[in-house]
Amino acid sequence: MMITEYIKTELFKLQDTKYRDFQAKLLPTVDTSSVIGVRTPALRKLAKQLYLHPDIADFLKSLPHTYFDENQLHAFIISETKDFDKCIRQTAEFLPYINNWATCDQLSPKVFKKHPAELMEYIQTWIQSDHTYTIRFGIGMLMQHFLDDRFDVRYPQMVADIHSDEYYINMMIAWYFATALAKQYDQILPFIKNQKLDNWTHNKTIQKAIESYRITEAQKTYLKTLKV
């Protein structure tokens, strides 16, 4: 049996129909019939079993996949890849086929943390893409890897310079700035005070920040005054 068929068989063995019905409602950009309904812990476990399989490259190249759950598994397999250059190649091949926020956000290669300088070069390319989920992924990588000891005010400026009508891009921009407020409040606040974001994203950022347990009550009170 080819590995692509083997994986489909394994995914259907793990199907949870109630979870499928629930999950499909959260994925408006995904065809409901493509959702098998495999829970995330089961997908992660399967990915760890498969990523060193001698034929796994055949699955990773079989794009586009038929099922949402195959895309999720694909993201988790890439996330396990230990070699940075190989991981970047796999990521670049996969990004154009991502068609939903969940797969985009589950793609989180562990090896990226060890190569910040090289990663930044790719992030700068990703956020200039014309593909919604490639841009979203690039912002997500900035949020994940460059808001702590590697933070530089140039990075939120890169995000603020992204202008889009796409809901899933603007939601990620708001998520980025809300997280940035929690981690780098003094340096991020001017972006909000000076209204560097469009009105919707500006207000969504404040909403998300106010919902965060990492923002102090005093900060929340002040942020509320900055809504537009």
C-alpha positions in Angstrom: 0.0 0.0 0.0 1.3 3.5 -0.9 2.0 5.7 2.0 -0.7 8.2 0.9 -3.3 5.5 1.0 -2.0 4.1 4.3 -2.3 7.5 5.9 -5.8 8.0 4.7 -6.7 4.6 6.2 -5.1 5.5 9.5 -6.9 8.8 9.7 -10.3 7.3 9.1 -9.5 4.8 11.9 -9.1 7.8 14.2 -12.3 9.5 13.1 -14.5 11.1 15.7 -17.7 12.1 13.9 -19.0 14.4 16.7 -15.7 16.2 16.7 -15.8 16.4 12.9 -19.2 18.1 13.0 -18.0 20.6 15.6 -14.7 21.3 13.9 -16.3 21.8 10.4 -18.2 24.7 11.9 -15.0 26.5 12.8 -13.5 26.2 9.3 -15.6 28.4 6.9 -12.9 28.3 4.2 -12.8 24.5 4.2 -15.2 22.1 2.3 -17.1 20.3 5.1 -16.8 17.0 3.2 -13.0 17.2 3.5 -13.0 17.1 7.3 -12.5 13.6 8.7 -12.6 14.6 12.3 -9.3 13.5 13.9 -8.5 15.1 17.2 -5.2 17.1 17.5 -3.5 14.8 20.1 -4.0 11.8 17.8 -2.7 13.7 14.8 0.4 14.8 16.7 1.0 11.2 17.8 0.7 9.9 14.3 3.0 12.6 13.0 5.7 11.5 15.4 5.3 8.0 14.2 5.5 8.9 10.5 8.0 11.7 10.1 11.0 9.3 9.9 9.1 6.9 7.7 11.3 6.1 4.6 8.4 7.0 2.2 7.1 10.1 4.1 8.5 12.4 1.3 5.9 10.8 -1.0 3.1 12.0 1.2 4.6 15.4 1.7 4.8 15.8 -2.1 1.2 14.6 -2.7 -0.2 18.1 -2.8 -2.9 19.2 -2.7 -4.3 16.8 -0.2 -7.9 15.6 -0.3 -8.6 16.0 3.4 -8.2 18.8 5.9 -6.9 16.2 8.4 -4.1 15.3 5.9 -3.1 19.0 5.9 -3.1 19.0 9.7 -0.9 15.9 9.7 1.4 17.4 7.1 1.9 20.5 9.3 2.7 18.4 12.3 5.2 16.3 10.3 7.0 19.4 9.1 7.1 20.7 12.6 9.0 17.6 13.7 11.7 18.0 11.0 15.1 18.5 12.7 17.2 19.9 9.8 16.6 23.6 9.2 17.2 23.7 5.5 15.1 20.6 4.9 12.3 22.1 7.1 12.4 25.4 5.2 12.0 23.5 1.9 9.1 21.5 3.2 7.5 24.6 4.5 7.9 26.5 1.3 6.4 23.7 -0.7 3.4 23.4 1.7 2.5 27.0 2.4 0.8 27.7 -1.0 -1.6 24.8 -0.3 -2.8 25.9 3.2 -6.4 27.1 2.9 -7.4 27.7 6.5 -6.4 29.3 9.8 -6.1 26.0 11.8 -3.5 24.4 9.5 -1.6 27.7 9.3 -1.4 28.0 13.0 -0.5 24.4 13.7 2.5 24.6 11.4 5.2 25.5 14.0 8.6 23.9 13.3 10.6 23.3 16.4 13.9 23.8 14.6 13.1 27.4 13.7 14.0 28.5 17.3 17.6 27.5 16.7 18.1 29.6 13.5 16.6 33.1 14.1 18.8 35.0 11.7 18.0 32.6 8.8 14.4 32.5 9.8 14.0 36.2 9.7 15.0 36.3 6.0 12.2 34.0 5.2 9.7 35.8 7.4 10.4 39.0 5.5 9.5 37.2 2.2 6.4 35.4 3.7 4.8 38.6 4.9 5.1 40.1 1.4 3.3 37.2 -0.2 0.0 37.6 -2.0 -1.3 34.4 -0.3 -3.4 35.0 2.9 -2.1 32.1 4.9 1.6 32.6 3.9 1.3 36.1 5.3 -0.5 34.9 8.4 2.2 32.2 8.9 5.0 34.8 8.7 3.3 37.0 11.3 2.8 34.0 13.5 6.5 33.2 13.3 7.4 36.8 14.3 5.0 36.5 17.2 6.4 33.1 18.3 10.1 33.8 17.9 10.7 37.5 18.1 8.8 39.0 21.0 11.1 38.0 23.8 14.9 38.3 24.0 15.2 38.7 20.2 12.6 41.6 20.1 13.4 44.7 18.0 10.9 47.5 17.4 11.5 47.0 13.6 9.5 43.8 13.8 6.2 45.2 14.9 6.7 47.9 12.3 6.9 45.2 9.7 3.6 43.9 10.9 2.0 47.4 11.0 3.1 47.9 7.4 0.9 45.0 6.3 -2.3 46.3 4.8 -5.0 43.8 3.9 -8.7 43.4 3.6 -8.4 39.7 4.5 -10.0 38.8 7.8 -7.6 36.0 8.7 -4.6 38.3 8.1 -6.0 41.2 10.2 -7.0 38.8 13.0 -3.4 37.6 13.1 -2.1 41.2 13.1 -4.4 41.9 16.1 -3.3 38.7 17.8 0.4 39.7 17.2 -0.1 43.2 18.7 -2.1 42.0 21.7 0.6 39.5 22.5 3.3 42.1 21.9 1.5 44.4 24.4 1.7 41.6 27.0 5.4 41.1 26.4 6.8 44.5 25.3 4.1 47.0 26.5 6.1 50.2 26.6 7.5 49.7 23.1 4.3 48.5 21.5 1.9 51.1 23.1 2.9 53.9 20.7 1.6 51.7 17.8 -1.8 51.8 19.5 -1.7 55.4 20.7 -0.7 56.7 17.3 -3.2 54.4 15.5 -0.8 52.7 13.3 -3.3 50.0 12.4 -6.6 50.2 10.6 -9.6 50.9 12.8 -10.9 47.3 12.9 -7.5 45.7 13.7 -6.8 48.5 16.2 -10.0 47.8 18.1 -9.6 44.0 17.8 -6.0 44.3 19.2 -7.4 46.2 22.3 -10.2 43.7 22.7 -7.7 40.8 22.7 -5.3 42.6 25.0 -8.1 43.3 27.5 -9.0 39.6 27.5 -5.4 38.6 28.3 -4.4 37.7 31.8 -0.9 39.0 31.0 -2.1 42.6 30.8 -2.4 44.4 34.1 -5.8 45.9 35.1 -4.3 49.4 34.9 -3.1 48.8 31.4 -6.5 47.4 30.4 -8.2 50.5 31.8 -6.0 52.7 29.7 -6.2 50.6 26.6 -10.0 50.9 26.7 -9.6 54.7 26.4 -7.7 54.2 23.1 -10.6 52.5 21.2 -11.6 54.3 18.0 
